[in-house]
Amino acid sequence: MHFLCKLLPAILLFVLLSNQKVEAQSKPIRVYILAGQSNMEGHARVETFDYIGDDSATAPLLKMMRSADGKPTVCDGAWISYLTGSGDKNFDLSGKLTAGYGSLGGQEIGKLGEKIGPEFTFGLTMDAADEEPVLIIKTAWGGKSLHTDYRSPSAGPYQLSSFQVDNYPKQKGHGIPKDFEQWKVDKAKATGVYYRLMIDHVKKVLADPKQVIPGYDAKQGYELSGFVWLQGFNDMVDGHVYPKHNQLDRFELYSELLTHFIRDVRKDLNAPKLPFVIGVMGVGGLKDDSTNMIAFRRAMAAPAAMPEFKGNVTAVETAPFWSDELGAIDDKRAQINQMRHYLDSKHKDHPNADGKMTQKQKSEYLKKFEADIISPAEAALWKRGASNAGYHYLGCAKTFALMGKAFAEANLQLLAK
């Protein structure tokens, strides 16, 4: 009897946990859609994970991202379907959420990659917060604009900017199309292609979630619980579509297009109040206070302040997650690249002005130049924390991990409202 008394609490705990698991599995799946361009793809290599642990504030996040054996965590309660590709060669990768669902460029189709985007910690955070199973549907392609590629139906046909009206028919200047009439045909054909690919993929997955979650029971059903948008670089640097350089209202069109996008996503997915999170452009960090950057960030965040979106659309600034120390090293790396250009182009104010330096001499000069401005400690830090260019948030896993977590927390706040 004494033995049974000791055993009873353990038996009751097992039954309780088992019942909770069954109950959770019977609840509707929480579905979250993540979409955008290259930074939603994600260019942070797994090899930069250790850098996250160097900061006591983010060390707990790294612990969540790794299992006891030191390998990336594999979620038991979160799954992902990821549509990506290049050109018209798109493919879908799906399975339990783990690291490797970042950019898949150059990877073997059908296999996990070596990078993460925001999806990893977004899913980990949601898995920890939700009793229900989590399904992430991610669609992302590099180099895509909102003004053309993701342009949604209610935004209407592509419209020429004042710069394009004044210059394109005359066929003059860098970047102006040689055959203006053919350009208009091609533009019309390209408009909205990736918006439609995104919507079609979401509907395809939701028509049969079991193709992603093997244990899914149709009786469970699903709930569309959030949408995260991380895009913008191609629009921000397009001086033809947005010609009002260094003016704070330069990107008003982007705000309009994003407003149409939010409405159309909700309409096409039959989810009128779908929580929508806007990841505001943050490359360069808070130190980038140029007029163009400020203007673009304001334009991205603007829809969240509209009365019709109150309480169901929010903007998350990503600039605070930029690594300033890695950014400072990246600035020095840019100086090295600039010097390489000077040496190759025989710039008059640099050592190879007369063009007599051999390739070996140029390499030796660059090696010394790099050693003079980047210390061994900085070189080691760069290798530990960065794996890509500035426009990809330096390929820093710490930055992408913080973004994913922030997007999830913002989404949960919208759900709570």
C-alpha positions as CSV (number, residue, x, y, z in Angstrom):
1,M,0.0,0.0,0.0
2,H,2.8,2.3,0.9
3,F,4.4,1.6,-2.5
4,L,1.1,2.4,-4.3
5,C,0.8,5.7,-2.4
6,K,4.3,6.7,-3.7
7,L,3.5,5.6,-7.2
8,L,0.1,7.2,-7.5
9,P,1.3,10.8,-8.0
10,A,3.6,9.7,-10.8
11,I,0.7,7.8,-12.5
12,L,-1.6,10.8,-12.1
13,L,1.0,13.2,-13.6
14,F,1.5,10.8,-16.6
15,V,-2.2,10.7,-17.2
16,L,-2.5,14.5,-16.9
17,L,0.3,15.1,-19.4
18,S,-1.1,12.5,-21.8
19,N,-4.5,14.1,-21.7
20,Q,-3.0,17.6,-22.3
21,K,-1.1,16.2,-25.3
22,V,-4.2,14.6,-26.8
23,E,-6.2,17.8,-26.1
24,A,-3.5,19.9,-27.8
25,Q,-3.4,17.6,-30.8
26,S,-7.2,17.9,-31.1
27,K,-7.2,21.7,-31.2
28,P,-7.1,23.5,-34.5
29,I,-3.6,24.0,-35.9
30,R,-2.2,27.6,-35.7
31,V,-1.2,28.7,-39.1
32,Y,1.3,31.5,-39.6
33,I,2.3,32.9,-43.0
34,L,5.8,34.4,-43.5
35,A,6.5,36.2,-46.8
36,G,9.0,38.6,-48.4
37,Q,12.3,38.7,-50.3
38,S,15.9,37.7,-49.5
39,N,15.9,38.6,-45.8
40,M,12.7,36.6,-45.3
41,E,14.6,33.8,-47.0
42,G,17.4,34.4,-44.5
43,H,21.2,34.4,-45.1
44,A,22.5,33.7,-41.6
45,R,24.7,30.6,-41.6
46,V,24.3,28.1,-38.8
47,E,28.0,28.5,-38.1
48,T,27.3,32.0,-36.7
49,F,25.1,30.6,-33.9
50,D,28.0,30.8,-31.3
51,Y,28.0,34.5,-31.6
52,I,24.5,34.6,-30.0
53,G,25.9,33.1,-26.8
54,D,28.6,35.8,-26.5
55,D,25.9,38.2,-25.2
56,S,24.3,37.3,-21.9
57,A,21.1,38.9,-23.1
58,T,20.8,36.5,-26.0
59,A,22.4,33.4,-24.5
60,P,19.0,32.0,-23.5
61,L,17.9,32.4,-27.0
62,L,20.8,30.3,-28.2
63,K,19.9,27.6,-25.7
64,M,16.4,27.5,-27.2
65,M,17.9,27.1,-30.7
66,R,20.1,24.1,-29.7
67,S,19.3,20.7,-28.4
68,A,21.4,19.0,-25.7
69,D,23.7,17.5,-28.3
70,G,24.6,21.0,-29.6
71,K,22.7,20.5,-32.8
72,P,19.9,22.9,-34.0
73,T,16.6,22.2,-32.2
74,V,14.1,20.2,-34.1
75,C,10.6,21.3,-33.1
76,D,8.1,18.6,-32.0
77,G,5.2,21.0,-32.2
78,A,6.0,23.1,-35.2
79,W,6.1,22.3,-38.9
80,I,7.0,24.4,-42.0
81,S,6.2,24.5,-45.7
82,Y,8.6,26.7,-47.6
83,L,8.2,27.8,-51.2
84,T,11.2,29.4,-52.8
85,G,13.5,29.1,-55.8
86,S,15.0,31.1,-58.7
87,G,13.3,32.3,-61.8
88,D,10.5,30.0,-62.7
89,K,12.1,27.1,-61.0
90,N,10.3,27.0,-57.7
91,F,10.2,24.2,-55.2
92,D,8.7,23.4,-51.8
93,L,10.6,22.1,-48.8
94,S,8.7,20.9,-45.8
95,G,9.0,19.1,-42.5
96,K,9.4,19.7,-38.8
97,L,10.8,23.1,-38.1
98,T,14.6,23.3,-37.5
99,A,17.6,25.2,-38.8
100,G,18.1,25.1,-42.6
101,Y,14.9,26.7,-43.9
102,G,16.7,29.9,-44.7
103,S,18.1,30.8,-48.2
104,L,18.5,27.6,-50.3
105,G,20.3,29.2,-53.2
106,G,23.0,26.7,-54.4
107,Q,21.7,23.9,-52.2
108,E,20.5,20.6,-53.4
109,I,16.8,20.7,-54.0
110,G,14.8,18.8,-51.4
111,K,17.4,19.0,-48.7
112,L,17.8,21.4,-45.8
113,G,20.2,24.3,-46.3
114,E,22.8,25.8,-44.0
115,K,21.1,29.1,-43.2
116,I,18.2,30.5,-41.1
117,G,15.8,33.4,-41.6
118,P,13.3,34.7,-39.0
119,E,11.2,31.5,-39.3
120,F,13.4,29.5,-36.9
121,T,13.0,31.5,-33.7
122,F,9.5,32.6,-34.8
123,G,8.5,29.0,-34.8
124,L,10.3,28.2,-31.6
125,T,8.6,31.1,-29.9
126,M,5.2,30.1,-31.2
127,D,5.8,26.5,-30.3
128,A,6.6,27.5,-26.7
129,A,3.6,29.8,-26.5
130,D,0.9,27.7,-28.2
131,E,-0.5,24.4,-26.9
132,E,-1.8,23.9,-30.4
133,P,0.4,22.5,-33.2
134,V,2.1,25.3,-35.3
135,L,2.3,25.4,-39.1
136,I,4.4,28.0,-40.8
137,I,3.9,28.6,-44.5
138,K,6.8,30.5,-45.8
139,T,7.1,32.0,-49.3
140,A,10.2,34.0,-50.1
141,W,12.4,34.8,-53.1
142,G,15.4,37.1,-53.4
143,G,15.3,40.4,-55.2
144,K,11.6,40.9,-55.4
145,S,9.7,44.2,-55.2
146,L,6.3,45.2,-53.9
147,H,5.8,47.6,-56.8
148,T,5.9,44.8,-59.3
149,D,6.6,41.2,-58.2
150,Y,4.3,41.2,-55.1
151,R,1.9,43.8,-56.4
152,S,-1.6,42.7,-55.3
153,P,-4.8,42.9,-57.3
154,S,-6.4,46.0,-55.8
155,A,-3.2,48.0,-56.5
156,G,-4.2,47.8,-60.1
157,P,-1.8,47.7,-63.1
158,Y,1.8,48.9,-62.7
159,Q,2.0,52.7,-63.1
160,L,4.9,54.6,-64.5
161,S,6.5,57.2,-62.1
162,S,7.1,60.7,-63.2
163,F,10.8,59.8,-63.9
164,Q,9.8,56.9,-66.1
165,V,7.2,59.0,-68.0
166,D,9.8,61.7,-68.7
167,N,12.7,59.4,-69.6
168,Y,11.7,55.9,-70.7
169,P,10.1,56.9,-74.0
170,K,13.2,58.9,-74.9
171,Q,15.4,55.9,-74.3
172,K,18.3,57.7,-72.7
173,G,20.3,57.3,-69.6
174,H,21.6,54.3,-67.6
175,G,19.0,51.7,-66.9
176,I,16.5,53.0,-69.4
177,P,15.0,50.2,-71.6
178,K,16.0,50.2,-75.2
179,D,12.6,49.0,-76.4
180,F,10.1,50.9,-74.3
181,E,7.0,49.2,-75.8
182,Q,8.4,45.7,-75.2
183,W,9.4,46.8,-71.6
184,K,5.7,47.7,-70.9
185,V,4.6,44.3,-72.2
186,D,7.2,42.5,-70.0
187,K,6.3,44.7,-67.0
188,A,2.6,43.8,-67.3
189,K,3.5,40.1,-67.5
190,A,5.7,40.3,-64.4
191,T,3.3,42.3,-62.3
192,G,1.8,40.3,-59.3
193,V,3.5,37.0,-60.3
194,Y,4.9,36.4,-56.8
195,Y,1.8,37.6,-55.0
196,R,-0.2,34.9,-56.9
197,L,2.5,32.3,-56.2
198,M,2.3,33.1,-52.5
199,I,-1.5,32.9,-52.3
200,D,-1.7,29.8,-54.4
201,H,0.9,28.0,-52.2
202,V,-0.9,28.9,-49.0
203,K,-4.2,27.6,-50.4
204,K,-2.5,24.4,-51.6
205,V,-1.0,23.7,-48.2
206,L,-4.2,24.5,-46.4
207,A,-6.2,22.2,-48.7
208,D,-4.3,19.3,-47.2
209,P,-2.2,20.1,-44.2
210,K,-1.4,16.4,-43.8
211,Q,1.1,16.8,-46.6
212,V,3.2,18.8,-44.1
213,I,2.0,17.5,-40.8
214,P,1.7,13.7,-41.1
215,G,-0.4,13.3,-38.0
216,Y,-2.9,16.0,-38.9
217,D,-6.5,15.0,-38.5
218,A,-9.0,16.9,-40.7
219,K,-11.3,17.1,-37.6
220,Q,-8.8,19.4,-36.0
221,G,-9.1,22.1,-38.7
222,Y,-6.8,25.1,-38.6
223,E,-6.9,28.8,-37.7
224,L,-5.1,31.4,-39.8
225,S,-3.3,33.2,-36.9
226,G,-0.8,35.6,-38.4
227,F,1.1,37.0,-41.4
228,V,4.6,38.4,-41.2
229,W,6.0,40.6,-44.0
230,L,9.8,41.2,-44.4
231,Q,10.7,42.8,-47.6
232,G,11.7,46.2,-49.0
233,F,15.3,46.4,-50.1
234,N,14.5,46.3,-53.9
235,D,11.9,49.1,-53.5
236,M,14.2,51.2,-51.3
237,V,17.0,51.3,-53.8
238,D,14.8,51.8,-56.9
239,G,15.3,55.4,-57.9
240,H,13.2,55.1,-61.0
241,V,10.0,53.9,-59.3
242,Y,10.6,56.2,-56.3
243,P,12.5,59.2,-57.8
244,K,12.1,61.8,-55.1
245,H,15.5,61.3,-53.6
246,N,16.2,62.7,-50.1
247,Q,12.6,63.7,-49.5
248,L,10.7,62.3,-46.5
249,D,7.6,61.6,-48.7
250,R,9.6,59.7,-51.3
251,F,8.1,56.3,-50.5
252,E,4.4,57.2,-50.1
253,L,3.7,54.8,-52.9
254,Y,5.1,51.9,-50.9
255,S,2.7,52.6,-48.1
256,E,-0.2,52.6,-50.5
257,L,1.0,49.3,-52.1
258,L,1.4,47.7,-48.7
259,T,-2.0,48.8,-47.7
260,H,-3.5,47.1,-50.8
261,F,-1.4,44.1,-50.1
262,I,-2.7,43.6,-46.5
263,R,-6.3,44.0,-47.7
264,D,-5.9,41.6,-50.6
265,V,-4.2,38.9,-48.5
266,R,-7.0,39.0,-46.0
267,K,-9.6,38.9,-48.8
268,D,-8.0,36.1,-50.8
269,L,-7.5,34.0,-47.7
270,N,-10.9,34.8,-46.3
271,A,-9.4,36.1,-43.1
272,P,-10.7,39.7,-42.6
273,K,-8.8,40.4,-39.3
274,L,-5.7,38.3,-39.9
275,P,-3.0,39.6,-37.6
276,F,-0.4,41.3,-39.8
277,V,3.2,42.0,-38.7
278,I,5.4,44.3,-40.8
279,G,9.1,43.8,-40.3
280,V,10.5,47.3,-40.9
281,M,13.8,47.6,-42.8
282,G,16.7,47.7,-40.4
283,V,19.9,47.2,-42.4
284,G,22.5,49.7,-41.2
285,G,21.0,49.8,-37.8
286,L,19.9,52.8,-35.8
287,K,23.1,54.7,-36.9
288,D,21.8,54.9,-40.5
289,D,19.9,58.2,-40.2
290,S,20.0,59.1,-43.9
291,T,16.9,60.8,-45.2
292,N,16.2,58.0,-47.6
293,M,16.4,55.3,-44.9
294,I,14.2,57.3,-42.5
295,A,11.7,57.9,-45.3
296,F,11.5,54.2,-46.2
297,R,11.2,53.0,-42.6
298,R,8.4,55.4,-42.0
299,A,6.6,54.3,-45.2
300,M,6.9,50.6,-44.2
301,A,5.4,51.3,-40.8
302,A,2.7,53.7,-41.9
303,P,-0.1,51.2,-42.5
304,A,0.0,50.1,-38.9
305,A,-1.2,53.5,-37.8
306,M,-4.2,53.5,-40.1
307,P,-7.6,53.4,-38.3
308,E,-8.8,50.4,-40.3
309,F,-5.8,48.4,-39.1
310,K,-5.9,49.4,-35.5
311,G,-5.3,46.4,-33.2
312,N,-4.6,44.0,-36.1
313,V,-1.6,45.3,-37.9
314,T,1.7,46.2,-36.2
315,A,5.1,47.3,-37.3
316,V,8.3,45.9,-35.7
317,E,11.5,47.9,-36.1
318,T,14.4,45.6,-37.0
319,A,17.1,48.2,-36.8
320,P,17.7,47.6,-33.1
321,F,18.8,44.0,-33.9
322,W,21.6,45.1,-36.3
323,S,25.0,44.3,-34.9
324,D,26.9,47.6,-34.6
325,E,30.3,45.9,-33.9
326,L,30.0,43.7,-37.0
327,G,28.8,46.7,-39.0
328,A,31.9,48.6,-38.1
329,I,34.0,45.8,-39.4
330,D,31.9,45.6,-42.5
331,D,32.7,49.3,-43.1
332,K,36.4,48.5,-43.1
333,R,35.9,45.6,-45.4
334,A,34.2,48.0,-47.8
335,Q,37.3,50.2,-47.7
336,I,39.4,47.1,-48.7
337,N,37.1,46.4,-51.7
338,Q,37.3,50.0,-52.7
339,M,41.1,49.9,-52.6
340,R,41.0,46.7,-54.8
341,H,38.9,48.7,-57.3
342,Y,41.3,51.6,-57.2
343,L,44.3,49.3,-57.9
344,D,42.5,47.5,-60.7
345,S,41.3,50.7,-62.3
346,K,44.7,52.5,-62.0
347,H,43.2,55.3,-60.0
348,K,45.4,58.4,-60.2
349,D,45.6,59.0,-56.4
350,H,46.6,55.4,-55.5
351,P,49.8,53.2,-55.8
352,N,48.9,51.7,-59.1
353,A,48.2,54.9,-60.9
354,D,50.7,54.0,-63.6
355,G,49.3,50.5,-64.0
356,K,52.7,48.9,-63.5
357,M,51.8,46.8,-60.5
358,T,51.7,43.0,-61.1
359,Q,48.8,40.9,-59.8
360,K,51.1,39.6,-57.0
361,Q,52.1,43.1,-56.0
362,K,48.4,44.2,-55.9
363,S,47.6,41.2,-53.7
364,E,50.4,41.9,-51.3
365,Y,49.5,45.6,-51.1
366,L,45.8,44.6,-50.3
367,K,46.9,42.1,-47.7
368,K,49.0,44.7,-45.9
369,F,46.2,47.3,-46.3
370,E,43.7,44.9,-44.7
371,A,46.1,44.0,-41.8
372,D,46.5,47.8,-41.1
373,I,42.8,48.5,-40.7
374,I,41.3,45.2,-39.4
375,S,42.9,43.7,-36.3
376,P,43.2,39.9,-35.7
377,A,40.5,40.2,-33.1
378,E,38.1,41.9,-35.5
379,A,38.8,39.3,-38.1
380,A,38.0,36.6,-35.7
381,L,34.8,38.4,-34.5
382,W,33.7,38.8,-38.1
383,K,34.2,35.1,-38.8
384,R,32.3,34.2,-35.6
385,G,29.3,36.5,-36.2
386,A,28.9,37.4,-39.9
387,S,28.3,35.4,-43.0
388,N,26.9,37.8,-45.7
389,A,26.6,41.3,-46.9
390,G,25.1,44.3,-45.1
391,Y,21.9,44.2,-47.1
392,H,21.4,40.7,-45.7
393,Y,21.8,42.0,-42.1
394,L,25.5,40.7,-42.4
395,G,24.2,37.1,-42.4
396,C,24.2,37.3,-38.6
397,A,22.2,34.6,-36.9
398,K,21.9,36.7,-33.7
399,T,20.1,39.4,-35.8
400,F,17.8,37.0,-37.5
401,A,17.0,35.1,-34.2
402,L,16.1,38.4,-32.5
403,M,13.9,39.4,-35.5
404,G,12.0,36.1,-35.5
405,K,11.4,36.2,-31.8
406,A,10.2,39.8,-32.0
407,F,7.8,39.0,-34.9
408,A,6.3,36.1,-32.9
409,E,5.8,38.2,-29.8
410,A,4.2,41.0,-31.8
411,N,1.9,38.5,-33.5
412,L,1.0,37.0,-30.1
413,Q,0.1,40.5,-28.8
414,L,-2.2,41.0,-31.8
415,L,-3.9,37.6,-31.1
416,A,-4.3,38.6,-27.4
417,K,-6.2,41.7,-28.5
